[in-house]
């Protein structure tokens, strides 16, 4: 396992300083097919041992499974690693017994209810960063953020985050309480935040935790046209993984592979290094489910992209080049960041 000691990055002007890559844990419990629990725990341990400090989860990932998995991983790691670990939790998604999603609840009473259950599942007395997963269209963001601010005052939450909201919502939230970071999809093929959202958070001193930096494996260099997806795998309904869209997007990956090969690194490392190069205020979240994939991603921290490298990457995968939306239409409708 790679061990690296790079400069930490600050999550905004008010948030914590963290290792420059975070570990996104969702895939260990949901949406990408079956996962090996022992390997998942070992991957969390390996990430912490390599210096990673930020673990990202959601209370609805696997209906609480992911928080319990993180609890197990933190209980069974070294005391020093546990002390360094910071846990970011998303909340608000409403589920059915069958696993379906029925909406978002950002009411103040619900915020505190969700937090209470997360604290119990995580086995901790505080959540380091707490954020609603999607904007509740029926509850002003001021009320939701205000409730999290009360949890900060009580000591149950350390920092407030946002997720997938647009520039106007960011401004309204920041007027209520300090915001550490905005969690939002950002990758070579998902660059919409560059237009208005990224300038806004930078103006307000808010960091970015970027998820989907490998576009759910699409631009990792490991996904093939004939790959069979298991039941419940999100990619089976993702527009970018369908038909002609997939062929088009994999052609982009082939072009990116040429750049990676010329530099002697992997496609995944090229894609992660590109996000890292976008600014010291951006912390990519790596959705690794195995130690092998984690180690590959950590290798991106040793990559130095020159101006010529960046130009070659941009030529291979220009902004807006991807085919297909990043979510199915019904889920896109819930993204304040896209509306």
N, C-alpha and C positions, 0 to 999 in steps of 0.2 A: 504493500500500500504506500502510495506517495505521501510524503510528509513535507509540507511546505510552510513557510512562515512569511507570507506576503503582508503588505500594509493593510490594516483594517480599513473599512469604509464606514462612514457615519450614515445612519438612517435619518437624514434630515438634520436640521439644526437643534432639534430637541430629543431625538431618539438615541438609542444606544449605538456604540461602535461594534461592528460585527466583521467576521471573516468575510472576504470578498465574494464567496459563494455560499449560498444557503442550500439546505436539503429540503426539497419538497417531498412530503411523505405520502401524498394522496394515493399514488399507484400501489402502495403496499397494502391497501385495503379496498380499493374500488376503482372501477371505470377502465381498467386495462387488463381485465382477465384475472386469472388466479395468480396469487403470489405466495411465495414460501415464507412463512412467518419467521422461521429461524434465520433465514438469509436476510430478511428485512431487518430484524434486530441486529444482526451482525453488520449490516450496512450502516445503520445508525451509529453503532459503536465505532466502525472504521472511520466514518465521517468526523465524529468527535475526536478521535485519536489523531486525525490529520489536521485538526485545528478548526474545523467547521464549528460555528457557534449557533447559527440560526436554524431551527427546525420549524417547518411550516406545516400546519394541519388545518382541518376543519372539523367541527363537531359532528357534521353529517357525513364525513368520509367513512363509508362502511357502517353507518348508523352507530357511531361511537367507537367502532373497532380501532380506528387509527389513533385516537387519543389513548386508548388502553394499550396499544402497541408501543407508543412513545413512553407511556408510564413504565412499561416493562423494560424498555431499552435504557431508560434513565436510572431505574432502580438497580440494573445489573451492570452498569458501567462504573468507572472509577469515580471517587468522590470529586476529584479535580475536574474531570470532564463534565460531571453533573453540574458543578458550580458554574462552569463556563457556558452551559447550554441556555439558550433563550428560545422560548416557544411562542410562536405566532399562531393564533387561532382565529379562524373565520366562523361566523355563526349566522343564524337567521333562516337557513333553508328549512322548509317544511316538507316532511316526507310521509309516504304511505307505508303500510306494513310490507307491501310488495317492493318497496325501494323507489317508488316514483316521487317526483318533485311536484309540489302543489302550490308553491309560492314562497314569499319571503315575509318574515315578521320582524319589523324593526321597532315595535312599540317599546317604550322604556321598561315596562314590567317584563316583557319577553326577553329583553336584553339581559336583565339581571337573572332571569330564570335560566337562560342558556348558559350564562357564566357559571352559575352555581353547579350545574351538572358537569361542565367542563373541568372545573376545579376538582370535583370528586373523581372523575375518570382519570385525570392527569396525576392525581395524588400530590397536588401542590397547593400552596396557599395563595398563589398569585399567577396571573397570566402575563407574560412579558409584553405582548402586543395583541390587541383585541380589535377585531374589525367585522363589520357586517359584510357578508359575502357578495351581496347584490343590493342595490338600492331598493328599499320598500317604496313603491309608488304611492302608497296611501299614508305614509308617515314622513313628515319633514325630516330631512337629514339632521337638522338642528336638534330635534328631539332624541334621535338615536345616539348621536354623538354626545349629547348632554348626559344621557344615561351612562355611557361609558365613562365620561368624565367623573361622574359620581362614584363609579367603581374605582377609578384612579384615586379619588379622595379617600376612599375606604381602605385602600391598600390591596384590593383584589386584582387590580390591573396596573401595569407600570406605564404603558404607552398606548396611544390610540392610533389605529391605522385605518385606511380606507381600501376599498377593493372595487375595481372596474367602474369607477364613476368618472363623469366628464368634468371639464374645467370649471364650469359654474358651480357644480356640486362641491368640488374641492374647495372653492372660495368660501362657500356658505359654511362648510364644516370647519374650516380653519378659523372662521370668525367666532366659533363657539369655544374651541379648546385647541391646544397645540396638537398638530398631527405629525406623527413621526414619518410615516411612509404611505405611499399608494402602491398597492399590489395590483399589477395589471400585466396582460400578455404583451411581450415585446421580443421580437426575434427578427431575423433577416426577412422573413416573409409576413411579419405582422408589425408594421411600423406606423400605424395610424396615430399613435400617441405623439409622434414628432410634430404634428401640426399645431395643436393647441394645448394638449394636456401636459406634455413635458415642459414647455416653456412656463406654464402656470405653476407647476409644482416647484420648479427651480426658482421662480420669483418669490414664492412663499416659504422657501427653505424646507421643502418636504422631499424626502428621499423616495426612491422607487425600488421595490422588490419585483423583479421581472420574472414571471413564470412563462412556461411554454417556450423557453429559449431554443429548444430543439423541435418545437412544434409537434409535441406528442410523439416524437420519434421520427417524424416525417423527414426532417433534414439532419438526422443523426448519422446517415450513411449506412445504417443497419436495416432499414425498411426496404422490402422488395415488393414488386407488383403482385407476386403470387403468394404472399404471406397470408396464412389463414388466421383470422381473428376469432378468439373464443367468445362464448356468450357473455353479454354485458359489456363488451369492450366498446368504449366510447367511439373509437375510430370507425366502427362499423356503420355509424350514422353521421360521421363528420363529413361535411361537404368536400373538404380538401383530400379525402381518402377515397372518393368515389369516381369510378369510370375514367372519363377523359381528364377530369381534374387531377386525378392521381398520376396519370401518365405525364401530364404537363409539369406537375410539381416534382416528380422524380427526375425529369429532364433537367430541371434547375439544380437538383442535387448532383447530377452527373457533372454539370458545369462547375459547381462548387468543389467537387472532388478533384478536379484538375488543379485548382488553386491550392487545395490542401496537399496534394501529392507533390507539387512543386516546392512546397515549404517543408515537406517531410513530417506532416502532422495528420491527424485524422479529420474527417469531415466534421464530426461532433466538436472536436477541439477548435476548429476554425469558427464554427457557429457560436460557440460559447465565448471565445476570445473576442469575436466581433461585438457581442453585447457588452462585455467587460470594457471594451474600448470606447463605449459611448459616453462614459463619464464616471467620475469617482463617486457620484451620488446614486449609482445604479448597482444593485446587488442581484445577480442572476440566481434563481432558484433551480437547482438541478433535481429533476425527478427520477433519480437513480433508484432502482429496486434491488440492485445487486452490487457487490463490491467491485466487480469488474467494470461495470458502467460508471460507478463512482470514481474509480481510479482514473479512467479515461478522461472524465470531465475535469478532475483536479489538475490534470496535465495541461489544461488550457491556461492555468495561471502562470505557466512558464513560457507561454507563447508571447512573442512581441511582434505585433503587426506594424509594419512600416507603412508609410503613405502609399507606396506602390502596392503593398499587399491589400490595403483597404480599397484602393481603386480597382484592383482585380476582383475582389469580392463583390464590390458594387456592380461591376460589369457582368459578373456571373449571375448575380441575383439582384436585379434592380428593385428599388422600392415599388411596391404594387404589382410585382411580377407573379405572385401566387394566383392559382385558379381556385375559386371557391371561397366562401365565407369561413371564418374560424369556428363557428358553431352552427347547428341547424337553425332554421328561421325562428322557431319558437323560443329558443334560448337567446338568440341575438336580440329579441324583443325585450329581454330583461337586462340588457347591458346599457346602463346610463352612459357609459363611455362611447357607445356607438350611436347614440340618439341625440 
